[in-house]
Amino acid sequence: MRKVFVIGIGAGDPDHLTVQAIKALNEVDVFFVVDKGDEKAELAAVRKEICRRYATAKPYRIVEVDDPARDRTDPAYGDAVRSWHDARTEQYAELIEHEIDDGKCGAFLAWGDPSLYDSILRILCELASRSTPVFEYEVVPGISSVQVLAAKHRIPLNEIAGSVAITTGRRLASSGLPEDFDHVVVMLDGNCAFTTVTDDVDIYWGAYLGTDDEILVSGRLRDVQSDIQRRRQRARDAKGWIMDTYVLRRRRLP
Amino acid sequence: MRKVFVIGIGAGDPDHLTVQAIKALNEVDVFFVVDKGDEKAELAAVRKEICRRYATAKPYRIVEVDDPARDRTDPAYGDAVRSWHDARTEQYAELIEHEIDDGKCGAFLAWGDPSLYDSILRILCELASRSTPVFEYEVVPGISSVQVLAAKHRIPLNEIAGSVAITTGRRLASSGLPEDFDHVVVMLDGNCAFTTVTDDVDIYWGAYLGTDDEILVSGRLRDVQSDIQRRRQRARDAKGWIMDTYVLRRRRLP
């Protein structure tokens, strides 16, 4: 049998690593590094720095994994993700069987927390349920970008006794702000879906959270949204990519 | 000026501490330990163990803080919490001013992540906005029990392109499962509100997450709910207290 770790490595700052994650890193013989797009080089560098800094107990290999192409023009977003997911599943089955020797340990390093908007747990669950699994696996939680965002803005994510919604830019744009939620966290928003929101809300926005390039903006949405769009575009032009997330909070009546 | 840290310390396992949290712990002169109820002694012991293990750079004091009484019989839950919150705010103003010397550093250790169902950020925000604040403060995110739950069950918290709701037992019991959410995380549930759910869902339940007493149960809600109730009651009787959380996931059509 092989052992596979899925290790949450936080949002970008190597100081986000937990003691549990560092212990896991030190059991690993093979790290799989999966990055894609324009941010690839920069993100891969952070992962390698994390291995260099913390995985000091024994020698290890780093295997860079090419992400299967995803059809980003497909209007049926869920379908496109699912077919990409199937390709990735077969790719990971190969990696685990051929890159990890029997009795050895491999790891996937997940940005943020592996349970939020990451495919890896779904893939491993599927592989582990096949007739003769060749590996067992363990998940190590990590600090998500949502938590870094809340910490940097020093805000709670919930009202007293209230509920929190975590959703995507796509869903926000198509369905609007969910009812009954004072706080809505929005992830995976490539298109400034906050500009479609007409409710009176405050926004707490952050990009490149936990890194030297971090940008934070907060305020009443209607007052700051053009500023966020402008700064977002400028940063994206300068770096070639952007990762951002935000919280929308309904304004209470005075 | 004084410096105050709010440090997320994870769900119970000292290995949940991040490198960032450990660095912060080592700047602290005074730790405030606030616990209450039957779990008080056990939880205070975990916090002290965390200080002992990680805060090694300089001497520190631990100040145990009595929690103001909260009227748990008040049917207006939000109001009761708010008046308790006001009492706590004054108490913390006193603590910061009188227990931390000028130029020194204090810290509140928050279970899980400080941004989820914890009053401390709301209180500090209020104090810091008063006319002459005597302190500045910084928030360090931590691994929440939700993330430990997901990691132990090895489940994603979202469907592909889906949304996640985080709510309380009280809200689940009064309003039912939120529409448009495949995954609903329930926290602060003292009364097994899952028994009020009639939708066909899977449950992923966990108690004392990250500790030696951890219990995990998962399955189709209708099949496992009595088992969870039984085990929950037994554990609570044995230890005198329980902390649990769970995820409900709508079953997909085959």
Interface residues (C-beta under 8 A of the other chain):
Chain A: G8 G10 D13 P14 D15 H16 L17 T18 V19 Q20 I22 K23 Y77 G78 V81 R82 H85 D113 P114 S115 L116 Y117 D118 S119 L121 R122 L124 C125 Y137 E138 V139 V140 P141 G142 I143 S144 Q147 V148 A150 A151 K152 R154 I155 P156 L157 N158 I160 A161 G162 S163 V164 A165 I166 T167 T168 R170 R171 S175 P178 D180 F181
Chain B: G8 G10 D13 P14 D15 H16 L17 T18 V19 Q20 I22 K23 Y77 G78 V81 R82 H85 D113 P114 S115 L116 Y117 D118 S119 L121 R122 L124 C125 Y137 E138 V139 V140 P141 G142 I143 S144 Q147 V148 A150 A151 K152 R154 I155 P156 L157 N158 I160 A161 S163 V164 A165 I166 T167 T168 R170 R171 S175 P178 D180 F181
